[in-house]
């Protein structure tokens, strides 16, 4: 089920938040935590994943105001679209969700979410 921006969703499984790189951190968001979809990205597979991972790693750790965050998200989507065009690959949709406890997570796959 595709989710529109503004849709209420819940996590379908526990999600361990990772630290810099891919090292699991001590924080875990519990199954059933509710939030609102604030964006989605059509991600391509293959070669594009390296570019996208590099972009995410460079942007991780910075706090942006709302306007700057939207510009960064726009750049991320352009990187993704460019990779999909270059690779000719099929894609998957991932979601960015702002949870009720204040955490914002991006890259959540559709099967990790359910309607609230």
C-alpha positions in Angstrom: 0.0 0.0 0.0 1.5 3.4 -1.0 1.3 6.1 1.6 0.6 9.8 0.8 2.3 12.6 2.6 0.3 13.3 5.7 -0.9 9.7 6.2 -0.9 8.3 9.8 1.2 5.2 10.0 2.6 2.8 12.6 5.8 0.7 12.7 5.2 -3.0 12.0 8.5 -4.1 13.7 11.1 -2.8 16.1 13.6 -0.5 14.4 17.1 -0.1 15.8 18.5 3.4 15.1 22.0 3.3 13.6 24.9 5.5 14.5 27.4 6.9 12.0 28.1 4.4 9.2 26.0 1.3 9.9 26.9 0.6 13.5 23.7 -0.1 15.5 23.1 2.4 18.2 21.5 1.9 21.7 18.2 3.5 20.6 15.3 1.3 19.4 11.9 2.5 18.2 9.2 0.0 19.2 6.7 -1.8 17.0 3.4 0.1 17.0 4.9 3.6 17.3 2.7 6.0 15.4 3.7 8.9 13.1 3.0 10.9 10.0 4.5 10.4 6.6 6.4 13.6 5.7 7.9 12.4 2.4 8.7 9.6 0.1 11.4 8.7 -2.3 11.4 6.4 -5.3 14.8 4.7 -4.9 16.6 2.8 -7.6 18.7 -0.3 -7.1 22.2 -1.1 -8.4 24.8 1.5 -9.0 22.6 4.3 -7.6 22.7 2.9 -4.1 26.4 3.8 -3.7 25.7 7.4 -4.7 22.7 7.6 -2.4 24.6 6.0 0.5 27.4 8.5 0.0 25.0 11.4 0.0 23.2 10.2 3.1 26.5 9.7 4.9 27.6 13.2 4.1 24.4 14.8 5.2 24.0 12.7 8.4 24.7 14.6 11.6 23.7 18.0 10.4 20.6 19.8 11.7 18.8 21.9 9.1 16.0 24.3 9.5 12.8 23.5 7.5 13.8 25.3 4.3 17.3 23.8 4.2 15.9 20.3 5.0 13.5 20.6 2.1 16.4 21.6 -0.2 18.5 18.6 1.0 15.6 16.3 0.4 15.1 17.7 -3.1 18.8 17.1 -3.8 18.5 13.5 -2.5 15.5 12.8 -4.8 17.5 14.2 -7.7 20.4 11.9 -7.0 17.9 9.0 -6.8 16.2 9.9 -10.1 19.5 10.4 -11.9 20.7 7.0 -10.8 17.4 5.4 -11.9 17.8 7.0 -15.3 21.4 6.0 -15.6 20.9 2.4 -14.4 17.5 1.9 -16.0 16.7 0.1 -12.8 13.3 -0.6 -11.2 12.8 1.2 -8.0 11.2 0.9 -4.6 9.5 3.6 -2.5 10.8 4.5 0.9 9.2 6.8 3.3 10.3 9.5 5.8 8.2 9.5 8.9 7.9 12.0 11.8 7.0 9.9 14.8 4.9 11.1 17.7 7.9 11.0 20.0 9.7 13.6 17.7 12.1 11.2 15.8 12.2 11.6 12.0 13.4 8.5 10.1 13.9 8.2 6.4 14.4 5.2 4.3 11.6 3.2 5.8 10.3 0.5 3.4 6.6 0.1 2.8 6.4 -3.3 4.6 7.8 -1.7 7.8 4.7 0.5 8.0 0.9 0.0 8.3 -1.9 2.5 8.3 -2.8 3.9 11.8 
